[in-house]
Each structure stands twice: as structure tokens, then as C-alpha cells.
Amino acid sequence: MERRKFLKSSCNICLLAATGYFISELAACSPAAYHIINTEIINDEIQIPVSSFTKSAMQFVRPKGWYYDIAVQKKADNTYEALLMQCTHQDNQLTATGNGYTCSLHGSQFDKNGKVTKGPAENPLKHYSTSVDQQNIIIHIKS
């Protein structure tokens, strides 16, 4: 094979590989990667249906008028944990990853329980207490 054809085909292969990689990365960042439940706060409580956890153990709640979402995770013992998706370093919105949350501003990382796994953040994420009635998970906003 002559040099020119070799370089051209090599470049095409690299471009195809890079395109495939970036398309998969973009798909993972899309809003469809997880469902957001838009809701209101009534009497310092947020209610979300228990049935919203039938397909996934993780849901994201966006209270009306709030900048930060709340991540709600169903635990193995059928309890629920609610974490404010606000970086404790410099108040940036967090992004969910496969095993926790990441801050795009300075790179802080938190595990699924809100504990810092990589700084510069030093404090864990804010937890909200939860309770369950027959049909709803109730997130108590006031501690």
C-alpha cells in the first residue's frame, strides 16, 4: 500500500473511533439519562409517588423555584435517602454518575450516600429526612 493511502485510511479509522466514543459520551450526558420529577413544596414537604421507583432505585426531584435538584435513592431495606445536589465546596449543581455525584466546577466527587470521595469539597451533601405513607415518599425540607 502506498504511503498516502495508508495515512488516509488510518485517519479515517481514527475519526470513526473518535466519533463513536463522543456520541456515546454525549448520549450519557443527555437529559434522558434520568427522569426528573417536577413538584411543589407544600408545608415544608415534598411528596413523590412510591410507584416512581418501580423502574429505577434513583429518582431526581426538582422542587418548583429551586435551582438544585434532590436525588432520592431507594435503599435495599426499602427506606429512602434524599440528598441535595448542591456541591458543598462552591454551591454548584452536581451531575449524577454511575457511582455518585460529580461537580463540574472544581471536580469534587461524592458517593451515593453524599460522602466526599474527592476534594476540594470537604463536607458531605445535605441530607433530608424521609418518610413513607401508603402511596408517597415524603421528603421533609425543614430539619
C-alpha positions in Angstrom: 0.0 0.0 0.0 1.4 3.4 -0.8 2.0 5.8 2.0 -0.7 8.3 1.0 -3.5 5.6 1.0 -2.2 4.2 4.3 -2.3 7.6 6.0 -5.8 8.4 4.6 -7.3 5.1 5.7 -5.6 5.4 9.2 -7.0 8.9 9.7 -10.5 7.6 8.7 -10.3 4.8 11.2 -9.3 7.2 13.9 -12.1 9.6 13.1 -14.7 6.8 13.1 -13.4 5.6 16.5 -13.4 9.1 18.0 -16.9 9.8 16.6 -18.2 6.6 18.2 -16.6 7.5 21.5 -18.0 11.1 21.6 -21.5 10.0 20.5 -21.7 7.5 23.5 -20.4 10.2 25.9 -23.0 12.7 24.6 -25.8 10.2 25.0 -24.7 9.6 28.6 -25.0 13.4 29.3 -28.4 13.8 27.7 -31.4 14.8 29.9 -32.9 11.4 29.1 -30.2 9.7 31.1 -32.5 10.0 34.2 -36.0 11.2 34.9 -36.7 14.4 36.8 -39.9 14.7 38.8 -41.1 18.3 38.9 -43.1 19.1 42.1 -44.0 21.7 44.6 -43.2 22.1 48.3 -46.3 22.1 50.5 -45.9 22.7 54.2 -42.2 22.1 54.1 -42.7 18.7 52.5 -42.2 17.2 49.0 -44.3 14.2 48.1 -43.4 11.8 45.3 -45.2 8.6 44.4 -43.7 5.3 45.6 -44.6 3.9 42.2 -42.0 6.2 40.5 -39.3 3.7 41.9 -40.6 0.7 40.0 -38.1 1.0 37.1 -35.2 2.7 38.9 -33.9 2.9 42.5 -32.8 6.5 41.8 -35.1 9.5 41.1 -34.4 13.2 40.8 -36.8 15.7 42.2 -36.9 19.4 41.1 -38.9 21.5 43.6 -40.6 24.5 42.0 -38.5 27.6 42.4 -35.3 25.7 43.4 -32.1 25.8 41.5 -30.8 22.5 42.9 -32.4 19.1 42.4 -32.8 16.5 45.1 -31.6 12.9 44.5 -33.8 10.3 46.1 -32.5 6.8 46.3 -34.3 3.7 47.4 -32.1 1.6 49.7 -32.0 -2.2 50.0 -34.1 -2.1 53.2 -36.9 -0.2 51.4 -36.0 3.1 53.1 -35.2 6.3 51.0 -32.4 8.7 51.2 -32.7 12.3 49.9 -29.6 14.4 49.0 -29.4 18.0 47.8 -27.5 18.1 44.6 -25.5 21.2 45.6 -21.7 21.0 45.9 -20.6 21.8 49.4 -17.4 23.5 48.0 -18.8 26.4 45.9 -22.6 25.7 45.5 -22.5 24.3 42.0 -25.2 21.9 40.7 -24.0 18.3 40.8 -24.2 15.7 38.0 -25.1 12.1 38.7 -22.5 9.5 37.7 -22.7 5.7 37.8 -21.5 5.6 41.4 -22.2 9.0 42.9 -22.2 12.7 42.0 -19.6 15.0 40.4 -19.2 18.8 40.5 -18.1 20.1 37.1 -16.8 23.3 38.6 -13.7 22.1 40.5 -14.0 18.3 40.3 -15.3 17.4 43.7 -16.9 13.9 43.9 -19.4 12.4 46.3 -20.5 8.8 46.7 -24.2 7.8 46.5 -24.5 8.5 50.3 -23.3 12.0 49.8 -19.8 11.5 51.4 -16.9 13.3 49.8 -14.6 10.9 47.8 -12.5 13.6 46.1 -12.0 17.3 47.0 -11.8 20.2 47.1 -15.1 19.8 48.8 -14.7 18.8 52.5 -18.3 18.5 53.7 -20.8 15.8 52.8 -24.0 16.6 50.8 -27.1 17.9 52.7 -29.4 15.1 53.7 -33.2 15.5 54.1 -35.2 13.1 56.2 -37.8 11.0 54.5 -40.9 9.0 55.5 -43.3 6.8 53.6 -47.0 6.6 53.7 -49.2 4.2 51.6 -48.6 5.9 48.3 -45.9 8.6 48.7 -42.4 9.2 49.8 -42.3 12.4 51.8 -39.2 14.5 51.9 -39.1 16.8 54.9 -37.4 20.0 53.9 -37.2 21.5 57.4 -34.8 19.6 59.7 
